[in-house]
Amino acid sequence: MTLTQAEKAAVVAIWAKVATQADAIGAESLERLFSSYPQTKTYFPHFDLSQGSAQLRGHGSKVMNAIGEAVKHIDDIRGALAKLSELHAYILRVDPVNFKLLSHCILCSVAAHYPSDFTPEAHAAWDKFLSSVSSVLTEKYR
Amino acid sequence: RVCVSACIPLSLPRLLIVYPWTQRFFDNFGNLSSPTAIIGNPKVRAHGKKVLTSFGEAVKNLDNVKATYSKLSDLHCEKLHVDPENFRLLGDILIIVLAAHFTKDFTPACQATWQKLVGVVAHALAYKYH
């Protein structure tokens, strides 16, 4: 699945806004994930997952930074996320189904913060982009 | 409540735009060639209203959604041949439309409740499949 020029532009445009509060949006996305899909908490038994916890904020940051890297290298997401891909395949081994869940929650957070920018076209581009990122992160699983 | 009624009909065009393969069920709806065409399509709008009414029935009968949707489930399986995965997709699109509409009021806790609701509705719609 490749992104068209228009889709890449839409991703970059919205990222410019998201980047200004990436940490908050990252933490919020994780909060949404753990509230709506409690089974995802099983990957974080070592974390304090209470709202506003430092670990939640730190991890949200990590996730958004990675997405930022993917946006920066949108023509070579595979290259940009190669190390992360290995991490997920060999160490973290998060079941692939969970990438869809987190992507959905990220879209919710972005929609909630930037409703007028999140047109159907922008939504489609971001859904496709996060799908791409998820694919890269799971492609070394087997 | 009024705002939610606005969100549900908005979800169908967005579903057809974000997941274009869902258009496979609407071959006779006419022009679905672009986001603008989809949003302006009167058949899409009419169908969105149908879905809203039906969703309202589920909400009114939350203790017995399976029974409420029994016939609808038969219909989607036997006549419409809709893969139940599509109910999940539409539910998630609705959630995102709600998020855009209610912004910070659509808290994680609020989303969790709605995810449960769309999950129940999707499950009930798929229940009679065989």
Chai-1 contact restraints between the chains, C-beta under 6 A:
chainA,res_idxA,chainB,res_idxB,connection_type,confidence,min_distance_angstrom,max_distance_angstrom,comment,restraint_id
A,E31,B,P108,contact,1.0,0.0,6.0,A-B,restraint_1
A,R32,B,P108,contact,1.0,0.0,6.0,A-B,restraint_2
A,R32,B,Q111,contact,1.0,0.0,6.0,A-B,restraint_3
A,S35,B,P108,contact,1.0,0.0,6.0,A-B,restraint_4
A,S35,B,A109,contact,1.0,0.0,6.0,A-B,restraint_5
A,S35,B,A112,contact,1.0,0.0,6.0,A-B,restraint_6
A,S36,B,Q111,contact,1.0,0.0,6.0,A-B,restraint_7
A,S36,B,A112,contact,1.0,0.0,6.0,A-B,restraint_8
A,S36,B,Q115,contact,1.0,0.0,6.0,A-B,restraint_9
A,H104,B,D92,contact,1.0,0.0,6.0,A-B,restraint_10
A,L107,B,I96,contact,1.0,0.0,6.0,A-B,restraint_11
A,C108,B,I96,contact,1.0,0.0,6.0,A-B,restraint_12
A,C108,B,A99,contact,1.0,0.0,6.0,A-B,restraint_13
A,A111,B,I96,contact,1.0,0.0,6.0,A-B,restraint_14
A,A111,B,A99,contact,1.0,0.0,6.0,A-B,restraint_15
A,A111,B,A100,contact,1.0,0.0,6.0,A-B,restraint_16
A,A112,B,A99,contact,1.0,0.0,6.0,A-B,restraint_17
A,A112,B,T103,contact,1.0,0.0,6.0,A-B,restraint_18
A,A112,B,F106,contact,1.0,0.0,6.0,A-B,restraint_19
A,P115,B,A100,contact,1.0,0.0,6.0,A-B,restraint_20
A,P115,B,T103,contact,1.0,0.0,6.0,A-B,restraint_21
A,F118,B,A100,contact,1.0,0.0,6.0,A-B,restraint_22
A,P120,B,R14,contact,1.0,0.0,6.0,A-B,restraint_23
A,P120,B,I17,contact,1.0,0.0,6.0,A-B,restraint_24
A,P120,B,P35,contact,1.0,0.0,6.0,A-B,restraint_25
A,E121,B,P35,contact,1.0,0.0,6.0,A-B,restraint_26
A,H123,B,V18,contact,1.0,0.0,6.0,A-B,restraint_27
A,A124,B,I17,contact,1.0,0.0,6.0,A-B,restraint_28
A,A124,B,V18,contact,1.0,0.0,6.0,A-B,restraint_29
A,D127,B,V18,contact,1.0,0.0,6.0,A-B,restraint_30
